[in-house]
Amino acid sequence: MAEEIQDSAEELEVGPNGQGAEENQGAAEALTLEQQLAAAQAEAADYKDRWMRSQAEFANARKRMDKQRMDAYGNATANVIDKLLPVVDDFERAMENLPAEIEGNSWLEGIQLVQRKLLAMLDTFNVTPIDAVGQPFDPNMHEAITQEVTDAYESGVVCRVLQTGYKIGDRVIRPSLVVVAA
């Protein structure tokens, strides 16, 4: 009988807080589970934070690439238009210096049609000539070749255009070559 009591006592070892060994072990496991839960929650929060940062970085990269693509398109368009502008200038000079004997000629009408098509094509790309005569000189829009004394305009105002300038929207492709009133 003494052996049975000793076996029962070993099974019911009492811990320092008055609980049995099995209860102490359960409390230790519960604490461990709580710690595991807290660690898992912290890890999940970390993963969520990393995921959200990755999503934000991806969105920013997409915006950056879209902007770069639009800038590249704008630069390519400006380069092509810049190459076409001498042709537009040649048409303008030719039309200003028409001999009187060919006016009304159907061939001339065909050439004028080609000029109008070229100008219409430039218009589809939002290319507009820079209005310079009578405007104050603006170094962003005009390139002054010389100054001229005139009573028609105040000093610092563009009085003649030697070569028309063009812009796409607000971007200057080619500044106007101008004479400024002195």
RAPEMO-V647299 format. One line per field, one symbol per residue. phi: phi as a letter, one per 40 degrees, with the letter a starting at -180 (. if undefined). A space follows every 50 residues. Layout:
BEGIN
phi = ???
END
This chain:
BEGIN
phi = .ccccccccccbdbcccgcccccccccccccccccccccccccccccccc cccccccccccccccccccccccccccccccdccccccccccccccbccc cbcgcccccccccccccccccccccgcbcccbcgcccbccbbbccabbca ccbccgbcbabcaccbabgbcccacccbbbcc
END
